[in-house]
Every structure is written in C-alpha cells, then in structure tokens.
Amino acid sequence: MPAIQRALISVSDKIGIVDFARALSGMGVDLVSTGGTAKALRDAGLSVRDISQLTGFPEIMDGRVKTLHPKVHGGLLYRRDLPAHVAQAAEHDIAPIDLVIVNLYPFEQTIAKSGVALEEAIEQIDIGGPSMIRSAAKNWESVTVVTDPEDYAEVLTEMREHGGNTTKATRLRLAGQVFALTSRYDGAICGYLESLGEETAPQTIRLNGVLKQALRYGENPHQKGAALYAIPGYSEPSLARGRQIWGKEIGFNNVSDLSAAFEIVKEFKRPAACIVKHSNPCGAASADTLLEAYRNAYASDPLSAFGGVLGMNRPLSMAVADEILGAKGFKVDAIIAPSVEPDALEALTQRKKWGANVIIIEAGSLENFEPNRQIETHATAWRDVRSIPGGILVQSPDVSSWQDEFLAAKPVTKREPAASEMEALKFAWIICKHVKSNAIVLANGCTTAGIGAGQMSRVDSVEIAIKKAGPRAKGAVLASDAFFPFPDGPEAAAKAGVTAIIQPGGSVKDAEVIETCDRYGVAMVMTGVRHFRH
C-alpha cells in the first residue's frame, strides 16, 4: 500500500490528538481538520487545513453542515483499484483521504446527566462523524479509520514499520470497531427518544454494551464465552465501572456476587458491610464505623460467610483488614469497596492460602452518591434484562425509593412499632429487597440475625431465618419481600420471639395474618410495595 498522504481529523475527545497529529505531520501527512479540533492543532503549532479549503464550501448552520460533501465522501469511498473510480475522482478534483481520525459527539454522556434538556441532547447527535467513519470503514482496504485514542500508538507504530501505512489486518479490525460504535451510538439515540414517549415497551430492544473484560468462564466451567460488558452512560459507582487491583482472573459468579454485595451497601448513608454467597447476603450490618459494621455482618452467620464476597461502602482500612484476617479459618474469595488503603491491600494480599488469589475491586467513591438518584439517571441507561430460550425479558430495575415506601407504610396491628423497632424494620426491609424470593430477613437493630432465601414456601423461609438466628430471634424484627399467604409464617416468627414485622400486604388472608399478630402482641407494618427477586 502507498504511504498515507492525507488525514482528516475531527474529534470531540481530544486526549492524545496533538501528539498523534504531530507525529503524522512529521511523516509528511497533510492534516485537514474541522472547527475546535483545527484550533487545538494550530494552537499547538501544527500546520492544518480547514475542511472548507478541501471542499471549497464553508461550514454552515452552526457547524451542523461541514463534512457532508462529495469531496469528503468521494475522497473516502472511491476505490483506488478501480480505474473508473480513479478517473471520476480526477475529473471532479477529489483528492484521496487515507486516514480518518474521528470520535463522536458525547451523546451518551450527555443523556446520562440528571435533568438534561431535550434540546441539549439533540445537539449532541453527531451526523457528520458517523457518516465519515462509515464511509472510511466501507473502504477499509484503502482507508484507515481511528475512533479510539487507545489505537493512536499502534497506528503510528505500523506506519513507521510498513512504509507509512497500516496493515490490512489492522484496517479491517478498525473498520469493525466503527460499525460496533455506530450501532451502539444509534441505539443510544433511539433508546433515549423512545424513552420520551408514552410507550413503555418499545417495538424493538437494543442492548448496548462495551466489552470491559472476558471472564474465566460462565456459571460453570463448561459454559464458555463469558464476558462483562459495560453500559455506556452509566455514571454511578458500580462493579461494572470499577477496577480490579488484585487477584486471580475474575469469573462470572464473582461478578454477580461482587455486584450484589456493592448494590446492597450502596443503599446506606451510614457505614455498611455485607457478605454475599450465591448472590444472597448471608450477613449485613450498618453502624457508626465500618469496622463495627463488618464485625456485625460477619457475626451474623460466620459459617455461611466462608468463601464469601465482602462488600463495603467506605474505604477498606487497615483496621478492617486486621479484623478480616483475625477470623480463624476464614477465607475470602473477593472484596469490593470504594477504595482500599495501601497498607490494607498489602496485608490482605500477603495472607497465606488465599491472599494471592483474592479478587479485590475498587468501585469508586460513594461520597456524593444518593441511593434514590439512580431512579432518574438510570431511566434510559439501564434496564433489567434477562434471556430465556428464544426471547428476552425486560423491565425497569427495582430502584423504588424505600424512603417513600416508609412514609407510606401503615401500622395495621393494635400495637404500633416502637421507634427502635421501626429503625430495625427499615434496615431489614432494605436488605430483604436484595434477597432471592421467597425472602425473609430477621434483624437485631441494624444487623441481620437470620436470612431465609429462595424457598418455594414462605413459611420455610421464615423457619430457615429463625434457625439461622437461633437465640437472636428473640426480640428481632422480620421483613418479608411479599405478603404472607397464610398466618403460619407470622405465627412461627412470633413463637420464636419476633416482635415486629414489615411486609407489603395484599393477601386475601391479610385479616387473619393481622389477627395472629395481635394475638401474640406483634406489631406489623404494611408498605404496599412488593420486592420479589427471582
């Protein structure tokens, strides 16, 4: 391939562009650029031609029309190996464009902002950029197209090693990236515009994700092709936005449990910690300090905690690391926290037997995070999606405001919960939302005492939670993710010493359930909101 002679540069993300362009200029490449990109390059001392000099037509309509011109797309699309194309290009004075460096207007980042106006979002829909990179990608055998600053270095290296051009394999790979990018970009626009209408179920569903990392394997070793994809525009601290700072290659189940653990502790403004196994919490607590919260969470069910995933909503300190390491025979598979202090990281990773492999994730600061804020900002960026053979199930995520639920909660028994009971009920209710149905959570204050998860019968979940709690069931409160179909669950809880219950209500046998609670002196509150989790 002949050396690259001309590059068209138009980028929103200007990271690395000056150095890239300077290197290209040093190789004798003619630089053509637009608007703000041209200014940035000139300010850096580079010689740049405006796009209007190439097209002979000025940028118009506030820059909406600048590259949609035959001299741009002809220069990109004409096939250098077809004499007829070469002749037509010469006839119309169309110069070849061999390299396109374009990244698109930040539409996804714009709509991720809280309260963004429709007009602002519309102005961030890129038209010329997608058109240029699609043209360049279609003619990939002759044109190199770069949309990601991460590729700048590789392109320069290949040009130096291959006579001023890139390899065929690289051009094909970069072309594939273009169509993945424009597909995702158009999907984000479509999804946003559809979200403004009244239709709750759009005619088509688009799943937009960017590969974050391939995973070791799926739920089981024979399940291949496992990978984690990040949702563009999702801005809240999360497992998907976090970074692994230590440990073995992460797997499908690790991702599921780490995400579950972090989403639980994100619910609390006070320091909170939890331990998760198979996506269910086996212990959780909120307290005045992270050390106290972790101690209480671990003490809730130390047997089940073995080999678990730890989640925390404060930086993991040396004091907490010492507590983790001090539990005789305890093994940790993974930890997720906003950050990990250096001395704590060193101590954890030096632990014999499991320290070398323990997965440690920093998920980002929660300092400015408000749990209920995600209800608005996630509306267009996040759907709860599950696959079934031959189909896809879609719903909005269960991020309803538990503050509002408590304001609407009504005591329905003769005895109302005491203030201390109500505080414990709030804690249990929050944790219960994150437990697989049928879900029962017993709590002493802001610490779980026993958790019954995933049973086909609600009373079985009650009995498991009571068994887990042991003597701590006496004086505990109980949360149920859905109504009690019969009085047997509340009666078993009352006999074990539970003093207060929170549940949605709505059963045809609510009156019998209330009568049973009154008979045992148990206070009960109904929220009117169910939190099934399957």
N, C-alpha and C positions, 0 to 999 in steps of 0.2 A: 504493500500500500504506500502511495506517496505520503510525504510528511503533511501533518495538519498545517494548513495555511491561515485559516480564519476561525476565530472563536466568537460566538455570540453569548454574552454574559448578562443575565438578569436575575438577581437573587433577592429574596426577602431576608433570608438568614445569611448575614454577611460574614459569619465566622470563617476565617481562613481564606476568604476570597482575594484579599490583596496579595498575600504571599503566592497564592496559586496563579493569579494573573501576572504577577511579576515574573514568575518562573516561565510562564508561557511566552511572555514578551521577550524574555532572554533567549528563547529558542526561535525568535523571528515570527511568532504568530501575530497576525493582525487582530487587534481587540476591538470588537463592536459591542456597545452596551446601551442600556436604557436608563433614563431618569436618575433615581437615587444611587443605583449601582455605578453608573458612569461618573457621578460626582465623587463617590467614595474612592474610585480608582484614580481619578485625576488628583484628588486631594493627597493621594499617596505618591504623586509624581509620575504616574504612568500615562502614556500616550494612548488615548481612547477615541474611537469614532462614535458619534451618536448614531442611533438606529436610523434617524431621519436622513443622515448622509448616505446610508446604504439604500434606503427605499426611495429617497427623493420626495418624501411626504412627511409633513410634521406630525408629532404626537398631538392628538386632539381629544376633546371631551374629557378633560382632567386625567389624561393618560389611559382612558378606557380603550382607546384605539391607538396602537403604536407598532405592534409587530404583526398584525393581521394584514399581510401584504404579500403579493406574489414574489417579490424579490427576497422575502424571508423564507416563505414556504417552498418556493421553487428552488432556492439555494439548498434547502434541506432535503427535498424529496427527489430531485432529479437523479436518475441512476447514471453513475459515471461509466458503467459498462455498456450502455445502450447509445449508439451513435445518434439516434433520433433525439433522445433526451439532451445529449450534449449539444447538438445543433440548435435545438429550441432554446436552451439556456443562453447560448451565444447570441442568438437572434434577438432575444429580449433583454440582453445585457444583465443576465442573472449570474452573479458570482457564487461559487460554491461556499457553503458554510460547513466546515468539517467537524466542529466541536461545539456543542451546546451545553452551557452551564446554567441551569435554571432550578430554583426551588420556588415553591408556590406560595401565594398569599396565605397567611396563617389562619385559615378559616376555622379549623378545628379548635385551635387555641382561643379564638375569638368567642365561639359559641359556648366554650367551657366557662367563660366568665359569668359571674352572677349578674343578672339583670341586663344582659346585653340587649340593645335595641335591634329590631329587625333591620333598620336602615344600615346600622354598622355591620351587621352580619352580611348583608347583601353586598356591600362594598368590598368585602374580603373574599368574594367568589372570584377566583382567578379565571380568566378566559384565555388570554394570550399565552400564558405559561403552559397550561395543559396542551394547547394546540401545537406549540413549538416542540415540546418534548415528545409528543405522539408522532409528529412528522419525522423527527430525528430518529426515534426508535423504529419506525417503519422502515427507514432506510439505513438500518444498523450496519449493513455490510460496508457502508462508506462513511457513516457519521457516528461519532462518539457522543453520547449524551450522559451528562452527570447531574444527578439531582440531590446527592447526599455529600456534604462536606467530608464525610469519612472516606470517600473514594478519591479525593484530590491527590493524595500522596501516591496511590497506586497508578493513577493515570500518568502522573509525571514520571514515575519510575519506568513505566513501559515506553513512554515516548523517548526517554533517554536511551533505552536498551534496544529499541526497534526502529531506529531511523526516523524518529519524530512522530510516530503514530502508535496506536494501541493495537493489541492483538484481537483477532476475530473472536476468540472466546470471551474476552473482557467486554467487547462491544455488545455481544449477544446477552451477556449477563446484565449489563447496564440497561439494555433495552427492556429486558424482562422486568427490572425494577420500575421502569417508567409505567408500564401498564398496571402493575400492582399498586403503584402510588395513585394513578389517576382513577382507578377503580375505587380505592378507598376514599379518595377525596370526593368523588361524585356521590358515593354512598353517604358520606357525612352530610353533604348538602341536601340530598334527598331526604335523609332522616330528619334533619332539622326542619325543613319546610313542611314535611308531613306532620311533625310534632305540633306545628302551629294550628293545624286544622282540628276538627272535632272528631275525626275518625280515630278510634282507639286501637284498631287493628288494621294497619296498612295492608294494601294488596300484596306487597312483596316485603320480605325482610332481608336486610343486608347486614352481615356480620363483618364488621371492620376491625381487624386486629393486626398488629405488627409483631413479628416474632421477637420475643425477648430472649428465650433460650430453649434449646432442645432439652428434654428431660431424660433421665436414665432409662426409664420405661414407664408403662402405664400403671394402673392399679395393681397389676400382677406382671411378673417378668415376661410372660408370653405376649403381653399387649404392647405392640410396637407403635412407633410414630408419635409418642407423647411429646407435647411441647406446650410452653406457656406463651400466650400472645397478649400483648398489652393493648388496651383500648386507647386510641388517640384522643386527646382532650380530657381524659380523666385526670384530675389535678389533685385529688385528696391523697394524703399518705396512705399507703396500702402495700400489701405484699407484691402486687404486680409492678408497683413503682419503686420498690425497694432494691437494695443491692446486697448480694451475698459477700460477706467479708471473711468467711472462714468455712471450711468443712468440705465434705465429700460432694460429689455431683448430686444435685437435687433431683428428687423423683416426684412423680405425680401425686402420691399420697402426702409427701412432705408439703407440697404447695397447698393442697387442700386443707391440711391441718394448720399450717402456718397462717393462712388467710383467715381461717375460722378463729384462731386464737387472737389475732390482731383486731379483727372486727368486734370481738367481744369487749376487749379492753378499751377500744375507741369510744364505747358507749358512755364512759365515765369521765367526769372532770377531775375527780379525786384520783390519787394514785390507785392503780388496779393491776392485778395479775391473774392469770388463769393458766391451767394446764389442760391440754386437749389431747384426746385419743379418738381416732376414727371420726374426726370432725365434731365430736361432742366434748363439752367441758366435763372433766371429772372433778375439778376443783376450781373455784374462783372467789376472789375477795376484793373489796375496795377498803382502803384505810387512809390514815393520815400520812403514812410514808409507804414507799414502795416495798421496803424491807418487811414491814408488818403485813402488807397485802400479800406478798409472796409467801411468807410463813403461814398465813391463814389458808391460802389457797392450797398449798401443799398438804397441810394437816387435815384438810377436808377429806382426802382419800389418797393417802400415800401409796397404798397398794396399786391402785389403778394408775397412779402418776408415773410408775416405772416405764421408761422408754417413751415418755410423752413429749409434747411440744409445749414450750413455755411462751406465753405472750405477756408483754408489759407495756404500759402506756407512758412510762417515764424512762429516761436513760438508765441503762443497766450499770449500776455502780459496783465497786469492789465489795461493799458490804453485802449486797445481794448475791454476788458471785460466791462469796465465802459461805453464805447460807446454802446455796445450791450444792456446793462442794462438801459441805459439812454433813449432809444426809448420808448415813452409812448405807452402802449398797444401791444408792440411787443412780439411775442412768438417764441422761437427757439425749434425745435424738436431735432436737432443733430448738432454736431460740429466736424470737423476733421481738424487737424493741425499737423505739425511735432512733436510738444510738447506743453504742456500747463504749464505756470508758476504757482507755488503753490498758490499764492495769487489770481490769476485769476480764478483758479479752485474753490477755496473756495467761491469767490464772486458769480460765476455763479451758483453753486450748492445750494446756500442759497436763490436764487430768489424764492419768493412766487409763487405759482400756477404751474410753470413748472420746477423750479430748481431741484427738487428731481428726476425728470424723464428724464431730458435732457441727451441724449446719447453723450458722449464725447470720441473721439478716438484720440490716439496719433499714427501717421502713420510712424514716423521715420524721421530723418534729411534729408533734401534735399541739404545740404551744398555742397556735391560733385556730385550732380546729374546733368547730362547734358541731356536735353529732347531728343535729337536725338540719344543718346547712346542706347536707347531701341530698335532701328531698328535692330541692330546687335544682342544684347544679348537675345532678346525675340524670335529670329527666330525659335528655337527648343523648347522653353519652354512655348510658349503662342500662342494659336490660338483663333480667334473669332469664337465661336461655338454657334449655335442656334438650337433648336429642332423644328421639325414640326411633325405632326402625321405620324408615320411610317418612319421617316427619321431624318437625322442630316445635317445641313448646316454648312460648314466650310470655313473659309477664313483667310488670313493673316490680322492682325489688321491694322487699319488706323493710322499708325505712320510715314507717309511720312514726310520728312523734310520740314517744312514750310520755313526755311531759303533758301533752294534750290528753292522752289516754287517762292519766291520773286525775286531771282536772274534771274529766267526765265520769270518773269512776264513782259508783254509788254503793254505800253500805246497804246491804239488803237484809241483814240479820238484826235481832233485837239489840245485840251488843255491837257497838262500833269499835273498830280497831283503835288501840291506844296509839299515841304518837310514835312510840318506839316500834310498835308492830307495823305501822304504816311505812316507816322507813325501811324496815326489813322486807315488807311486801314489795316495795318499789324495786329493791335490789333483786329479789327473787324473780320478779316479773321480767326484768331486763335480761337476766341470764336465761330464763325459760324460753325466750324468743330464739335463742341460739342452740336449743337442744332439739334433736330429732323427735318427731311425734311418734307415739303419744309421749308428751314431755311433762314431767313433774320435777319441781325443784323445791327442796327444803332448805331454809336458811336460818341461821342464828345471826341476827344483826345483818351486817354486810359481808357475810361469809357463807358459802354453801355448806350445808350439813350433809345432804344426800341428794343424788340425782338419779331419777329413773328415766331412761331414754329408749325410744324406738320400739315400744311394746305394742302388740296388737290390741291389748285390753288396757284401758286407762287405770283400772284398779291394780293391775300388775305393775304398772309404772309406779303407782303410789307405794306398793309394798316393797319394791326394789329400793326406792328412795328412803323409806323408813329403815330397811335393813342396812343400807349404807350409812345412815345417820347414827344408828344404834341409840345410845342414851341421849345423844344430842337432839333427837326428835322431840323430846320433852321440852316445851317452851319455844319450839321452832315455828316458823310460818311456812306456808305452802303456796306455790304458784303452779297453775295448770295452763297449758297453752290453748286448750279448748274446753268446752263445757263438760261437766260430768253428766253422762247419760243416765247414771243411777246414783243413789245416795251411798253406795258401798265405798267409794273412794274417800269422800269426806269422813265417813264413819271410821274407816280404818285409820285415817290420819288423826282424828280426834282421840281415838283409843290409845294411840302412840304418844299423845301429849301435844299435838299441834294446836296452837291457839288461834290462828288466823289464816284465812285462805283468800287468794285473789284468783279470779278466773273470768272468762268472757261472759258466761251465762248464755242463755238461748236454748237450753234443753227443754223438752216438753215436761221433764220432771224437775224443773227448777224449784218448784214449790216444795217437793219432797226433800230436795237437797238442802234448801233453806231451813226446813223444819228439823232436819237431822242436825244441822249446825246449831240451831237454837237449843236443841235438847242437850247438847254437850257444852253449850256456852262458848262455841267457836264463833268469832267474828268473821264475816265474809263480805268481800267487795267484788262487784262485777264491773268490768271495764267496757263490755260491748264490743271488744276487738279481739279477734282470734289470731293466733300466731302459729298455725300449722307449719311444719318444716319437714319435707319429705326427701 
